[in-house]
Amino acid sequence: MLPAPFRLFFVAVPLLVGAGALAMAAFPRRLTAWQARSPDGSTQRIEPSDTRILMMRVMGVVVAALALLMVFANFAFIP
């Protein structure tokens, strides 16, 4: 049986990864938009294409599911 700090690490890290992945799936435009400034001082917002937004949402859900699976699988392997 592992000490409590190690068990906490193996639970906290996948939960943080899952939370970040769900945030990326929920708000992909807000997390990937850029403000570009041209030499004349004007600004322009650069956003990814719709296909990239869709893939970011899908991969965010997949990574979050894998992270939650890791949390529950840790209790099966590390009692």
N, C-alpha and C positions, 0 to 999 in steps of 0.2 A: 504494500500500500504506500502510495506516495504521500509526502507531507502536504499540508494544506496549501502553501504558496504555489507548489507545482500544479496542483489540481486547479487552483484558481487561474493560473496562467493558461492551462489548456482549455479552459472554459471562456475566459475573458477575451482572448485573442480572436477565436472564431466568431464570437458575438460582435466584436468591433468590426471585423471584416464583413460580416453579414449586414450590420447596420449601414456601413459605408456603401455596400453594393445596393442595398435597397434605396438609399438616398440617390445614388447614381441612376437607378432605374426610375425613380419617381420624378427627379428634376434634372434630366440630362441637358436641357438647353441652358439652364441657369449655371450648371457646373462646368460647362465647356465653352461658353461664349467668351469672346475676346474683344477688348477695345483696342483698336489700332489707331495710331495718330500719324497723320501724314506730315511731311516737312512744312506745309503751309499752315499747320495748326488745327486742321479739321479732324474730327474723329469719325470712325466708322466701326460698327459692330460686326464682327465676323462670327458666323454660326455654322455648325456642321450641317451636312445635307440630311434629308429626311431618312435616307437609308441608314446612315450612321447613327442617327437618333434611335431608330428602331432596333438596330443591333446592340446599342448600348443598353436599351431597356431589357432586351432578351438576355444578354450576358449578365446584367445586374441581377436579374431574378435567378439565373442559373448559379451564379457565385453565392448568392445569399442562401439558396437551398443547400448547396454543398457545405457551406459554413455551418448551417444549422444541423446538418447530418453529422458533421464532425463533432459538434457539441454533444449530441446524443450518443454517438458511437464511442466517445471517450469514456462515458460511464460504463459501457459494456466491456471495454478493454482495460480500463484503469478503475478498479472498484474503489 
